Amino acid sequence: MPKRKSFLILITILLLAFVAGNLSYPDPLNNGIDFLNSRLRQGFGEQVKFSLPHFWNIPFRLGLDLQGGTHLIYQADLSGIDGADHKNALDGLRDVIERRVNLFGVSEPVIQIEEQSQRLIVELAGVKDVKEAISMIGQTPFLEFKEQKPDEEFNMILQKQQELEGMTFEEVQSVPDWQIALDDPFTSTQLTGRYLKKAELIFEPTTNKPMVSIQFDDEGAKLFEELTTRNIGKSVAIYIDNTLISSPIVQESISGGKAQISGSFTVDDAKTLVRSLNSGALPVPITLVSQETIGPSLGQESLNKSLKAGMIGFILVIVFMIIFYRLPGILASLALIVYIALNLSLIKLIPVTLTLSGIAGFILSMGMAVDANILIFSRMREELKLGKGFLISLEDGFKRAWPSVRDGNSTIILVSLILFSLGTSFVKGFALTLIIGNLIGIFSAIFITNNLLRCFGGTKFEKLSWLWK
């Protein structure tokens, strides 16, 4: 390879290392920039408006187990939904709650569903106030459209309710079949807040009373049209959090997926309802069954231990490489430093939520990145012992080690993809950092280590066999 090309590649590697290193840890550079800016102001006076900008500072996104937060478990009530639709209802519930907590600025919430127990697990990293976390989710209204029960049953319930109106509880108990009045005259339908597209505040043209206009998505529009078609001349009830808001009589089949919620609203009430509905109407009712807060001190302790383990592992790897492989080991250690900077930069940029299991995947991938270098160096040594020249041995060593490097890393990536697709949140974190680490590890061994070694071709170091064998 021409010297000019080797020099350009080396400059590229150094630039890559500089950018990746400062993305990973920009504080030293930004402190230096602050120092230079202060010197400029001292030298030229406060009238100097020019100042060097800070390097891009992106914080790491830490999971619940590292920065603390809130762990909530909700029980979903699927009694009004057909068994075949349970999974879709739970998926819709998860999507709605995720959208809602994102609106409150919660970084990377982890929301999982347990189909068998019909439970929803919500992990909100960084949220220490349990009441605040519950409020984020619990304030979301459950919007539901119901249709009349069969005429005979519907009329019987209404008549009994009218009969008991104004009576005390003792008087009610003396009326035959008084329990009928407790029944809901309406029955649930498939149309819920799950299909809500948007809501907005409007005013009734003649009375100027505030109302809430809602628009369903395509699937919801079909369900709404079917609902109004089979209930012409009957009431369709609109419930918010199991409370009857309005029960208009359907005059004709309504297409297009638009409806209006009217009631005894003030303007502020209507605005609050619109805001809540737009942030996500729950497709099914939920009940909080468990809550837990993980303190920041426990998370910080876990993070410190993880960083300490990673640092010890990094130092041991470097010592091993230098002792057993001498100069190639030193170059591999430099490549490993660039690898760590690249890895951390990608974790920030994607961004990946770091958990304890994710850090374990990162540390494990660091060892695997070195493993690729070991295979290459071992093959290179064998070629040198056969009496081949330095660059030829390097070329042949890479070619013959590549199938092992490729197959080993491909197998790990394949298994990690399976873990990521089928595992829980902690397993996903481990798998994702392992995938990223292996991909960067291949790049580090083939591009960075290879080209660093090539820089010694044709130099006096090439002839010092004890450095390579």
N, C-alpha and C positions, 0 to 999 in steps of 0.2 A: 504494500500500500504506500503511495507517495507520502512524503513527509508533510506536505501541505494539507493533504486530506486528513492525516492523523492529527495534525495541529487543530484543524477546524472541528473535528469530532471531539477533541479534548476540551476546546472552548465551549462547545455545546453542552458537554457533560457538566462543566463548571457552572455555566449559566443555569442549567436545569437544577443543579444542587443548590445554587443560591436562591432561586425562586421558591423551590420546594421547602428549603430550610426556613425561610422567612415566612412562608405561609403557615408552616407548622408552629413556629415560635417567633413571632415578629417583635417581641418586647425589646431585645438588645438593639436591633436596628432602629426602632422607633425612638428609643432613648437617645441613641446617637444623633438622630435627626433633630430631636428636641434640643440637644446640646449645640448643634450647628446653628439652629435657628436663633438660640439665645445669643450666640457669638455674633451673628449677623446684626442683631438688634443693638448689641453693645458697640459694635464697630461703626455702624452707619446711622444709628439713632432709631428712635421709635417711628420715624416717618417712613422707614422701609416697610413696604406692605408685602413684599415677596417673602415667602417662607416655603421650605421644602415640605411636601405632603408626607403623611405617615404611610407606611406600607399597609396593605390590606389586612385588617385584623378580623378574622372570623373565629368566633368561639367554638369550642367543641360542644357537641350536643350530647349531654350525659343522660343516661337512663335513670329509672327510679331507684335502683339499688346503689347508684353512685352519688347522686345529688339529693336524695330524699324525695319525698312526695306522698301522694295519697293513693291507696289501693281500695277500690270499691267493688262490691259484688251486688248485682241487681238480679231479681227474679222476674222473668217476663211472664205475663199472663196471656197464654195462648188459648184459653178456653173458648173464645169466640171465633177461632180460626180452624179451618179444616186441617187434619193431620198432614195432608200432602203439601200444604202451604207453610208449614212451620219453619222450614229452613229459609224460605224467601222472607218471611216476616222477621226472623232473627237477623238475617243479612241486612235487611232494610233498617232495622233498629240500630245495628252497629254503625251503618253509614251515617244515619241521622245524628247520633251522639258524637261521632267523630267530627262531623261538620260543625256541630254546636261548640264543642270544646275548643276547636281550632279558632273560632270567632273570638274566643276569650284570650287568645294568645298563648295557649298551652302548647309547648313545643313537643312535637312528636308523641301524641298520646298513643298508648298501646291498648287496643280494645279487642277483646276476644269473645267468642261465643262458645258455650258448651251446649251442644244440641240435646244431649240426653237429659241433662238437668234443666234445660231451658233457662240457663243463666248467662249473664253478661258480665265479664270482668273488665274493669276500667282502671288503667294505671296512668296517673297524671304526674309526670316527673316535674319537680320544682314547686308543686302546689302543697304547701304545708298545712293550710287551713282546711280542715275537713268540711266545715260548713260551707266554705266558698266552693269547694269541689262539688258537693251535693247540690248546691244552688245552680251551678252551671248546667247540671243535667236535669234536676228535678223541676226547674222552671219551664222546661219545654213542654207545651201542652199536648195532650193526646186528642187529636181531631178525629171524629168518627161520624159517618152518616148512617142513619138507621131508617128502616122502613117499618110501616105498621104491621102488627101481628094480624092474623086472620080477623075479619070484621067482628065476629061474635066475641072473640077473646078481647079484642081491642076495646069494643064498646063496654064490655063487662068491667074492665079495669077502670075506664074513665068514669063510668057510673058510680062505681064503688068509691073512687077518689072524691067525686063531687058529694057523695052522700056523707063522707067522713069529714069534709072540709069544715073547719072551725071547731071541731070537737076536741075535748081534752083526751089524754091518753086513756084515762079510766073509762070515759064514755065510748071511745072507739072500741075497747075490748068487749063491750056489751052488744056490739053490732055483729050479726051473723056473717061469717066468712070475711071478716075485716082484713085478713091477711092478703086478700086479692089486691087491695089497694097498694100494697108494697111492690107489686110486680111492675116491670117496665112495659108500657104499652107498645114499645118499639123493639124490634129485633135487629141485631148487628148485621152489617153487610160487609162485603170485601172492600168497600171504599173507605179508606182511612187516610191519615196524614202522610202515609208512605208515598202516596202518588201526588202530593202537593208540589207544584212548580213554583208558585209565588203568591204572595198576598199583598194587598195594598189598601190604603184608607180611601174611601169614597164617601159622598154625601147624597142622601136621598133628595132628588130634584125638588119635590114639593115641600117636604117638611124640614129639609136640611139636616136631618138626623144623621149622625155618623154611622157608617156600615163598613164591613170588611169584605172586599172582593177577593175571591180566590180563583186561581187558575191551576188546573190539573195538567199533568203531563199526558202524553198520548195514550198510555194504558189507562190512566185515571179518567181521561175523557170518555173512553169507551165504557168503562164501568159506570160512570155518572149518567151517560146516555141510556144504558140498559136499566139503571135504577129508576130514572124518571119515566121511561117508557112503560114499565110494568106497574107504575104507581100513579098514573094519571087520575086526577080526582081524589087522591089520597094525600096524606101528610108524609113528608120526609123530614125526619128530625136531625138536627145538627147538634152534636154533643162536643163540648170541650172539657177534657178531664172528667168524663162521665157526668157532666152537668148539662142539662138541656138548655141550649142557647136560643134556638129557633126551630119551629116546626111548620114551615110554609106548605101550602097545598100546591101540588104539581098541576099546572094547567095544561101543559103539553110536554112532549119529549124535548129535552134540551141537549143539543149537540155543541161541540166546541170546547167542552170542559170548563166552562165558567160558571161560578155560583156566587151568591152573596149571603153573608151572615149578618142578620139584623137582630137587634135586641135592645135592652136598656143600657146602651153604651154611652159613656161620656167620650169626648174626643181623646182624652188621655188613655182611657181604657182601650179604645179601638187601636190607638197607636201601639200600645203595649202588646196587644194581641197580634197585630201585624208583625211587629218585630220578632215576637216569639215564634210565630208560624214560619217566617222567612228563615229563621235560624234552625228550623227543623221541627216539624210536627211528628211526634212519636207514632209509629205504626201500630204499636201495642202498648198497653199499660205496663209499667214496671214498678217494682217495690224494692227499696234498699234493704238487703238482708245482712250485709257485713261491711265494715269499714275499718281501715287500718292506716296509720300514718307512720312513715319511715323518716326518722329525724335526719337532718343534714349532717350531724356529727358522725352518725353511723355510716352514712354514705361516704363522707370524707375519709373516714378510717379505711373503708374498703378500697377507695381510690388510691390512697397512699400505699397500702400494701401491694396493690396491683402494680403501681409504678416501680416500687422497690424490687418486686419480682422480675419485672421486665428489664430493669437496669442490671441486676445481677446476671440474668441470662445473657444479656448483650455483652457484658464484659467477659464472661466465661467463653462465649463463642469466639470473641476476638482473640483471647489468649490462646485458645485451642488452634485457631487458624494460623497464627503467627508462629507458634512452636512447631507445628507439623508441616507447614507449607512455606515458611519463611517469606520471601518477597511476594509471591502470589497471595499468601495469606494476608499480608499488609494491604495489598490492592483489593482483595475481597472484602476486607474490613472497611475500607473506604467506600466500596460499592454498597456495603451493607448500611453505612450511614446515610448514603443517598437514598437507598431503598426505604429506610425508615422515614426519611423526610417526605418522600413521594407518597408513601402509604398514609401517613398522617394528613398530608395535604388533601388526598382524595377523600379521606374520611370526613374532613371538614367540608369539602366542596359538594359532596353528593347530596345532602349530608347523611352520615350514618349515626344513629343513636348508639353511643357506646355504653355497654353494660359490662358487668364482670365477665360474663361468658364471651362477649365480643373482644375484650382485652385478651382473654385466653386464646382466642382464635388468632389475634394479631401476633402474640408472642410465639405461638406454634408456627405460624407462617414465616416468622423471622428465621427459625431454625431450618425450615424447609428451603428458604432462599439460599442459605449457606450450603445446604445439601447439594444443590445444583452446581455450585462452585467446586465442591469436593469431587464430584464426578468428573468435571472438566479437568481439574488439576491432576487427578490421578491418571486420566488418559493421556494428558500432556506429558507427564513424567515417563510413562511407558514409551512414548514416541521418542523422547530425548535419550532414553537409555538404549534405544536401537541405533543411535548415532545420527539421527536426523537433525537438520538445522532448526534454529529457534522458531522462526516463523512457520516453517512447514510442520513442526511438532505442534505448534499452537493451532494451526488450521486443522490438522488431522485430529487433534484432541477434541476440539469443539464438534467436529463432524461426527465422531464416533460416540461422544457422550450425549449428543443431542437426542437420539431416540429414547435413551433412559430418562433424560430430563423431561422430555415431552410426555412420555407415557405415564411417568410417576405423577407429574403435576396435573395431567388431564384426568387421571383417576380420582385424585383428591378433589378437583373442581367438580367432577360429575357427582361424587358422593355429597359434596357440600350443596350442590343444587337440589338434590333430593331432600336433604335436611331442611333447606330453606323453604321448599315448597310444602313440606308435610309437617314441619316442626312447630313448636310454640314460639312465643316471642324471644325467649332466652336462647333457644336453639337457633332461631333465625339470625340473631345477632352474631353468634359464634360462626355460623356458616357463611354469612356475608363477609365478615372480616377475613375469613380464611380464603374465600374466593378472590377478594381484592388482593390479599397478600401473595397468593400464588401467581396471579397474573403479573403483578409488578416484579415478583421474584424471577420469573422467566425473562422479563425485559431487562432486569438488572444483570443477570448472568450473561445473556447473549449480547447485549449492547454495551453496558457500562464496563463490566469486568473484562470482556473480550477486547475492547478498544483501549482500556488502560494497559493491558498486557502488550498490545501491539506497539504502544509508544516506546517500548524498550527494545524493539527490533532494530538491529543495526547500530546499537550503542555498546559501550564497553560492558554494561551490565549483562548483556546477552552472553558474554563469554565466561562469566563467573558461574560456573555450573552448580556450585554449592548453594546458590540462591534459588535454583529451580528444581534440583533433583532431591 
